[in-house]
Amino acid sequence: MQFEILLLADGPLKPDFERLGETFVLSKLIRQHTYGARIKKKLLKITLNDEYKKAAAWLSKRKYKLVYGNTIVSLPWLTIFKENHAVKTLCCIHELSYALNYFFTDAYIEENLRLTDSIIAVSGAVKEHLVDLLHLQAEKIKLHYEFIDTDLVPAAMDEHLAGFGVKPGEFVIGGGGTPSWRKGTDLLIPLTLKLIKLYPDFKFKVVWLGADAGNEFVKQLVYDANKCNIGDKILFIPAKSDPVNYLNLFDIFVLLSREDPFPLIALEAAFLKKPLIAFENSGGIPEFVIQGAGLLAPYLNTTKVAKLVYQLSLDNDLAKKMGLKGNELVVTQHNTETAAPGIYNQISNLINPALANN
C-alpha cells in the first residue's frame, strides 16, 4: 500500500512521518504563514475553505484512491475530496462528545460523516455515541480498538525517580497526557487531599507525565497545590520522547479523564503490567478495565479512587494479577500486528469493493 501524508499542522513528529512516506504540511501548501499571502487573501476575500479546496485540488492530481482522515478534525477535508474529486473517504474517530463539539456542531458532524464511505470507531463508547446520538448507520461504522507497539522495551532507570524528588518506599500513583480539564488533571489535587485525609500514614507521590512547566494550566495547578500545602506530594514531569521508561516506574496508573475515547497512555501502562483505575462512564477504557485489568470508580468520585489506590497499595497480589491481565489484553488484542490488519482490510475493501464479496 503506497500512501502520502498531509499534516494539518507542523510539529515535532513531522520527521517521524517523513520516514514513512512523502509528507505535506497544510500551512506550506496554502502559504497562509506569509504576510503577503494574508494581505492577498484579505484584499481578494479568499476564505480558508477556498484555500483548502485549492490544496485538495492540487493533491487530487496525485491520483489517490482513498483519503483516510485520522481524526474528526479532518472531516472538512474528507468532504472536499468526496464532493469535488469523487475520492473514497474513511474517517477514524478518536473523539467523544466534548471533543467532537469543540470542533464542530452535531449537525455538521452528522451531515458530513454521512458523506464518508466508511467510519472507524476506536472504542465501543465512540461507536455508541455515533449511532445513538448522531444517528449514523451502525453498519457503516467499524470498531477497531486503539493499539500500540508492543516491541518497545523500557530501559533500566532509577526505580525511585530520585532525580524528580520521589523517595524510596513511596507508592507512585501515575497519570499522564496533555494537561487539561478533559484529562482530569485538576482532579489530582482533590485526590491527593483525600488520600492524606483518609490515610495519613500512607507514603505516596502523585506523578503526572506530560506536563511542561510552562503550561498555563499546570501553573494554575501548582499554585493550587501549594495553597493546599501538598506541593511536595504532586510531581509534574515534562513530556518525554521515551515515555514508557517513566511509566514503568509507576506502581499504578490512574486515569482521571472526564472523557477519553481510548487513550494510548493507558494501554502503554497496562502493557507494562500497571493496574489501572478509571472512572465509569468516562469513555472507552472502562471496556478494557472490566476485563480484569483494574478497578473502576463512580464518575468523578475521587474519594472512591483514593480508596481503590490504597487497596491496591496493600494488596500486592491483586495489583499483580490485574497488571498481568492488562498486559495479556494488550499483547493479544491491542498491539499493532493484531489490530492493524483489520484497518488494512477495511481500506482495501473500499478501494476494491469486489474483494469484499470474495
HULINVEN-V985501 format. One record per residue. N is the residue number from 1. BURIAL is + if it has 9 or more other C-alpha atoms within 8 Angstrom, else -. D_FIRST is the distance of its C-alpha to the first C-alpha in Angstrom with 1 decimal. Layout:
n: {N | N}
burial: {BURIAL | BURIAL}
d_first: {D_FIRST | D_FIRST}
This chain:
n: {1 | 2 | 3 | 4 | 5 | 6 | 7 | 8 | 9 | 10 | 11 | 12 | 13 | 14 | 15 | 16 | 17 | 18 | 19 | 20 | 21 | 22 | 23 | 24 | 25 | 26 | 27 | 28 | 29 | 30 | 31 | 32 | 33 | 34 | 35 | 36 | 37 | 38 | 39 | 40 | 41 | 42 | 43 | 44 | 45 | 46 | 47 | 48 | 49 | 50 | 51 | 52 | 53 | 54 | 55 | 56 | 57 | 58 | 59 | 60 | 61 | 62 | 63 | 64 | 65 | 66 | 67 | 68 | 69 | 70 | 71 | 72 | 73 | 74 | 75 | 76 | 77 | 78 | 79 | 80 | 81 | 82 | 83 | 84 | 85 | 86 | 87 | 88 | 89 | 90 | 91 | 92 | 93 | 94 | 95 | 96 | 97 | 98 | 99 | 100 | 101 | 102 | 103 | 104 | 105 | 106 | 107 | 108 | 109 | 110 | 111 | 112 | 113 | 114 | 115 | 116 | 117 | 118 | 119 | 120 | 121 | 122 | 123 | 124 | 125 | 126 | 127 | 128 | 129 | 130 | 131 | 132 | 133 | 134 | 135 | 136 | 137 | 138 | 139 | 140 | 141 | 142 | 143 | 144 | 145 | 146 | 147 | 148 | 149 | 150 | 151 | 152 | 153 | 154 | 155 | 156 | 157 | 158 | 159 | 160 | 161 | 162 | 163 | 164 | 165 | 166 | 167 | 168 | 169 | 170 | 171 | 172 | 173 | 174 | 175 | 176 | 177 | 178 | 179 | 180 | 181 | 182 | 183 | 184 | 185 | 186 | 187 | 188 | 189 | 190 | 191 | 192 | 193 | 194 | 195 | 196 | 197 | 198 | 199 | 200 | 201 | 202 | 203 | 204 | 205 | 206 | 207 | 208 | 209 | 210 | 211 | 212 | 213 | 214 | 215 | 216 | 217 | 218 | 219 | 220 | 221 | 222 | 223 | 224 | 225 | 226 | 227 | 228 | 229 | 230 | 231 | 232 | 233 | 234 | 235 | 236 | 237 | 238 | 239 | 240 | 241 | 242 | 243 | 244 | 245 | 246 | 247 | 248 | 249 | 250 | 251 | 252 | 253 | 254 | 255 | 256 | 257 | 258 | 259 | 260 | 261 | 262 | 263 | 264 | 265 | 266 | 267 | 268 | 269 | 270 | 271 | 272 | 273 | 274 | 275 | 276 | 277 | 278 | 279 | 280 | 281 | 282 | 283 | 284 | 285 | 286 | 287 | 288 | 289 | 290 | 291 | 292 | 293 | 294 | 295 | 296 | 297 | 298 | 299 | 300 | 301 | 302 | 303 | 304 | 305 | 306 | 307 | 308 | 309 | 310 | 311 | 312 | 313 | 314 | 315 | 316 | 317 | 318 | 319 | 320 | 321 | 322 | 323 | 324 | 325 | 326 | 327 | 328 | 329 | 330 | 331 | 332 | 333 | 334 | 335 | 336 | 337 | 338 | 339 | 340 | 341 | 342 | 343 | 344 | 345 | 346 | 347 | 348 | 349 | 350 | 351 | 352 | 353 | 354 | 355 | 356 | 357 | 358}
burial: {- | - | - | - | + | - | + | - | - | - | - | - | - | + | - | - | + | + | - | - | + | - | + | + | + | + | + | + | - | + | - | + | - | - | - | - | + | + | - | - | + | - | - | - | - | + | - | - | - | - | + | + | + | + | + | + | + | - | - | + | - | - | - | - | - | + | + | + | + | + | + | + | - | + | + | - | + | + | + | + | + | + | - | - | + | - | + | + | + | + | + | + | + | + | + | + | - | - | - | + | + | - | - | - | - | + | - | - | + | + | - | + | + | - | - | + | + | + | + | + | + | + | + | + | + | + | + | + | + | + | + | - | - | + | - | + | - | - | - | + | + | + | + | + | + | + | + | + | - | + | - | - | - | - | - | - | - | - | - | + | + | + | - | - | - | + | - | - | - | + | + | + | + | + | + | + | + | - | + | + | - | + | + | + | + | + | + | + | + | + | + | + | + | + | + | + | - | - | - | - | - | - | - | + | + | + | + | + | + | + | + | + | - | - | - | - | - | + | + | - | + | + | - | + | + | + | - | - | - | + | + | - | + | + | + | + | + | + | + | - | - | - | + | + | + | + | + | + | + | + | + | + | + | + | + | + | + | + | + | + | + | + | + | + | - | + | + | + | + | + | + | + | + | + | + | + | + | + | + | + | - | + | + | + | + | + | - | + | + | + | - | + | + | + | + | + | + | - | + | - | + | + | - | + | + | + | + | + | + | - | - | + | + | - | - | - | - | - | + | + | - | + | + | + | + | + | + | + | + | + | + | - | + | + | + | + | - | + | + | - | - | - | + | - | - | - | + | + | + | + | + | - | + | - | - | - | - | -}
d_first: {0.0 | 3.8 | 6.5 | 10.2 | 13.0 | 16.3 | 19.1 | 22.0 | 24.3 | 24.5 | 25.3 | 25.4 | 21.8 | 20.5 | 20.4 | 18.2 | 15.6 | 16.0 | 15.2 | 11.7 | 10.9 | 13.3 | 15.6 | 18.2 | 21.3 | 23.0 | 26.5 | 25.7 | 24.2 | 27.3 | 29.7 | 31.5 | 32.6 | 35.0 | 38.6 | 38.8 | 35.8 | 37.4 | 40.7 | 39.2 | 37.4 | 40.7 | 42.8 | 40.5 | 39.8 | 36.0 | 34.4 | 31.3 | 29.8 | 30.4 | 28.7 | 25.6 | 25.7 | 26.0 | 23.0 | 20.9 | 22.2 | 21.3 | 17.7 | 17.4 | 18.2 | 14.8 | 13.8 | 11.5 | 10.9 | 11.1 | 12.8 | 12.8 | 16.2 | 16.8 | 20.6 | 23.3 | 24.0 | 21.0 | 22.7 | 24.5 | 21.3 | 19.7 | 23.0 | 23.1 | 19.6 | 20.6 | 24.1 | 24.0 | 20.8 | 20.0 | 16.4 | 15.2 | 15.8 | 15.4 | 17.8 | 18.1 | 21.8 | 23.1 | 26.5 | 29.8 | 32.8 | 34.2 | 31.0 | 29.9 | 33.3 | 33.4 | 30.8 | 31.6 | 34.1 | 33.6 | 34.2 | 31.5 | 28.9 | 29.9 | 29.9 | 26.6 | 24.6 | 26.0 | 24.1 | 20.7 | 18.9 | 18.4 | 19.4 | 18.8 | 22.0 | 22.1 | 25.4 | 28.0 | 30.1 | 27.5 | 26.9 | 30.7 | 31.3 | 28.9 | 30.6 | 34.2 | 34.7 | 32.2 | 32.6 | 29.0 | 28.2 | 27.4 | 25.2 | 22.9 | 22.3 | 20.3 | 21.6 | 19.3 | 21.6 | 20.9 | 20.0 | 20.5 | 19.9 | 22.7 | 22.7 | 24.7 | 28.4 | 31.0 | 33.3 | 37.1 | 38.9 | 42.4 | 42.5 | 45.0 | 43.2 | 46.6 | 45.3 | 44.6 | 47.9 | 47.1 | 50.1 | 50.2 | 50.7 | 49.2 | 46.8 | 43.6 | 42.2 | 38.7 | 36.8 | 34.2 | 31.8 | 32.5 | 36.2 | 36.8 | 38.9 | 35.9 | 35.3 | 39.0 | 39.7 | 43.2 | 43.9 | 44.2 | 47.7 | 49.2 | 47.5 | 49.1 | 52.4 | 52.3 | 51.7 | 54.6 | 56.9 | 56.1 | 55.9 | 57.9 | 57.8 | 54.0 | 52.5 | 49.1 | 46.8 | 44.2 | 41.2 | 38.5 | 35.5 | 33.8 | 37.0 | 37.7 | 41.5 | 41.2 | 39.6 | 42.3 | 41.8 | 42.1 | 45.3 | 46.7 | 46.0 | 47.6 | 50.6 | 50.9 | 50.6 | 53.3 | 55.5 | 55.2 | 56.0 | 52.8 | 51.1 | 51.4 | 49.6 | 46.3 | 44.0 | 41.2 | 38.7 | 36.4 | 32.6 | 31.4 | 28.3 | 29.1 | 30.0 | 29.9 | 32.7 | 34.9 | 33.8 | 34.9 | 38.4 | 38.9 | 40.9 | 39.4 | 36.9 | 38.3 | 36.0 | 38.4 | 35.9 | 37.4 | 34.0 | 30.7 | 27.8 | 26.6 | 27.0 | 25.0 | 28.2 | 29.9 | 27.2 | 27.5 | 31.3 | 31.1 | 29.0 | 31.8 | 34.3 | 35.9 | 37.4 | 36.5 | 38.9 | 37.8 | 39.3 | 39.2 | 37.7 | 35.7 | 32.1 | 29.7 | 31.0 | 34.1 | 31.9 | 31.0 | 34.5 | 36.3 | 34.7 | 37.0 | 35.2 | 38.0 | 40.5 | 40.7 | 43.3 | 44.4 | 42.7 | 44.1 | 46.7 | 46.9 | 50.1 | 48.2 | 45.4 | 48.1 | 49.6 | 46.3 | 45.7 | 49.2 | 48.8 | 45.8 | 47.6 | 50.4 | 48.6 | 46.5 | 45.9 | 44.4 | 42.2 | 41.0 | 40.3 | 38.2 | 36.4 | 35.5 | 34.4 | 32.1 | 30.5 | 30.1 | 28.4 | 25.9 | 25.2 | 24.9 | 23.3 | 22.1 | 20.1 | 16.4 | 16.0 | 17.9 | 16.7 | 13.0 | 12.2 | 14.2 | 12.2 | 8.9 | 11.2 | 12.7 | 9.8 | 9.0 | 12.7 | 13.2 | 11.0 | 12.7 | 16.0 | 17.4 | 15.3 | 17.0 | 20.3 | 19.9}
